[in-house]
Amino acid sequence: MKPAALAGDAPAANTRPFWKEPMVWLVWGLPLASVVAGLWLVVTAVRAGGADPVIDDVQRVSQIQTTDLGPDERAAQRQLSAIVQVRPDHVELTAVTGEFDRETALVLVLTHPTEAAQDVRLPLARTTTGWTAPAEIDTRHDWNLQLSPDNHHWRIRGRLQKDTQASRLAPSLGGG
């Protein structure tokens, strides 16, 4: 008959390497996985660039961003509105209401909703029916549109929806 095991004796034959213990993976593996995921998120966020779709100059005062609404107010006072049409090889702009100065150079800015690197700035040339600019615009996603003269005295805005070829531009404030 074998003697009974004494208290405190550990069985020597059942020891396993530490990496085969499930508790080790819980204690070390989960925190390590969360650190790796956090670093991946930071890298992804930094590579994405600025996510702010507003192209206006803004001032940051305390926790508030402010911008000049004067150009929007002037466009509303002049009751400006226009239609932008996207063609396969160019963009056309037609004035609808308001007094557009025919001698002032106009600029149409198409802002990608998430990637600033894809933004497009189009100086428009005067035609007999409005303005035009050569461009191939990808309409497989939405675009934020802004039209203003070179001096930014006024501005009108709109949104070109996915898979559409036209959009109305109007003042952001009041009127239009």
C-alpha positions in Angstrom: 0.0 0.0 0.0 1.2 3.5 -0.9 1.4 6.2 1.7 -1.2 9.0 1.4 0.0 12.3 -0.2 1.1 14.8 2.3 -0.6 18.3 2.3 1.4 20.7 0.2 2.8 18.1 -2.1 2.3 19.1 -5.8 2.1 16.5 -8.5 5.3 16.8 -10.6 4.0 15.0 -13.6 1.1 17.4 -14.5 3.1 20.6 -15.1 2.5 22.4 -18.4 4.4 25.2 -20.1 2.9 28.6 -19.2 1.8 29.4 -22.8 -0.5 26.4 -22.8 -2.4 27.8 -19.8 -5.7 29.5 -20.8 -5.5 31.9 -17.8 -2.2 33.3 -19.2 -3.9 34.1 -22.5 -6.7 35.9 -20.6 -4.3 37.9 -18.3 -1.8 38.9 -21.0 -3.5 38.2 -24.4 -6.6 40.4 -24.0 -4.7 43.5 -22.8 -2.1 43.0 -25.6 -4.8 42.7 -28.2 -6.5 45.9 -27.0 -3.2 47.8 -27.2 -2.7 46.6 -30.8 -6.2 47.5 -31.7 -5.8 51.0 -30.2 -2.6 51.6 -32.1 -4.3 50.4 -35.3 -7.2 52.9 -34.7 -4.7 55.8 -34.1 -2.8 55.0 -37.3 -6.1 54.7 -39.3 -7.3 58.1 -37.9 -4.1 59.9 -38.7 -3.9 58.6 -42.2 -7.5 59.6 -43.0 -6.7 63.3 -42.6 -9.1 65.9 -41.5 -12.7 64.8 -41.3 -14.1 68.3 -41.2 -16.2 68.7 -44.4 -16.4 72.5 -43.8 -14.0 74.4 -46.2 -14.6 77.8 -44.6 -11.9 79.5 -42.5 -12.9 79.0 -38.9 -11.7 80.5 -35.7 -11.6 78.3 -32.6 -12.6 80.2 -29.5 -12.6 78.1 -26.4 -14.6 75.1 -27.4 -16.5 76.8 -30.2 -15.8 77.2 -33.9 -16.9 80.3 -35.5 -17.0 81.4 -39.2 -17.9 84.6 -41.1 -21.5 84.3 -42.3 -21.3 87.6 -44.2 -20.9 85.9 -47.7 -24.0 83.9 -47.0 -26.0 87.0 -45.9 -24.9 88.9 -49.1 -26.0 86.0 -51.3 -29.4 85.9 -49.5 -29.8 89.7 -50.0 -29.0 89.4 -53.7 -31.4 86.3 -53.9 -28.8 84.3 -55.8 -29.4 80.8 -56.9 -28.0 78.6 -59.7 -28.1 75.1 -61.2 -25.0 73.0 -61.6 -25.0 70.3 -64.2 -22.3 67.6 -64.3 -21.6 66.4 -67.8 -19.2 63.5 -68.8 -16.3 65.9 -69.6 -17.3 69.3 -68.1 -19.5 71.1 -65.5 -22.1 73.8 -66.5 -23.5 76.5 -64.2 -26.7 78.3 -65.1 -27.8 81.4 -63.1 -31.5 81.0 -62.0 -32.3 84.0 -59.8 -30.4 87.2 -58.6 -27.9 89.5 -60.1 -24.7 87.6 -61.1 -21.9 90.0 -62.2 -21.0 88.7 -65.7 -17.4 90.2 -65.4 -16.5 88.5 -62.1 -14.7 85.2 -62.2 -16.5 82.4 -60.4 -15.1 79.4 -58.6 -17.0 76.2 -58.0 -15.6 74.0 -55.2 -16.7 70.4 -55.0 -15.9 69.0 -51.5 -15.7 65.3 -51.0 -17.7 64.4 -47.8 -14.9 62.4 -46.2 -11.6 62.8 -48.1 -10.2 66.3 -48.4 -7.6 65.0 -50.9 -10.4 64.4 -53.5 -11.7 68.0 -53.3 -12.0 69.7 -56.7 -11.7 73.5 -57.3 -13.0 74.6 -60.7 -12.5 78.2 -62.0 -15.5 78.7 -64.3 -15.3 80.4 -67.7 -18.1 82.6 -69.0 -20.3 81.3 -71.8 -23.3 82.7 -73.6 -25.7 80.7 -71.3 -23.7 80.7 -68.0 -20.4 79.3 -67.0 -18.5 76.1 -67.6 -15.3 74.3 -66.7 -13.7 71.1 -68.0 -13.8 68.3 -65.5 -14.6 64.7 -65.0 -16.6 64.4 -61.8 -17.1 61.0 -60.1 -20.8 60.9 -59.3 -20.7 57.6 -57.4 -20.8 59.5 -54.1 -22.2 62.8 -52.8 -20.4 66.1 -53.2 -20.8 69.3 -51.2 -20.9 72.3 -53.6 -19.9 75.9 -53.0 -19.9 78.7 -55.6 -18.3 82.1 -55.0 -16.5 84.8 -56.8 -12.7 85.0 -56.6 -13.0 87.7 -53.9 -15.4 85.5 -51.7 -17.8 88.4 -51.4 -20.8 86.0 -51.5 -21.3 82.3 -51.6 -24.1 79.8 -52.4 -24.1 76.2 -51.6 -25.7 72.9 -52.5 -25.2 69.1 -52.5 -24.8 66.9 -55.5 -26.4 63.6 -54.5 -24.9 60.2 -55.5 -25.7 59.2 -59.1 -27.3 62.5 -60.0 -26.1 65.0 -62.6 -27.6 68.3 -61.3 -28.0 70.3 -58.1 -29.4 73.6 -57.1 -27.2 76.1 -55.3 -28.7 78.7 -52.9 -27.7 80.8 -49.9 -27.2 78.9 -46.7 -29.0 81.7 -44.7 -32.6 82.8 -45.4 -33.8 83.6 -48.9 -33.1 81.5 -52.0 
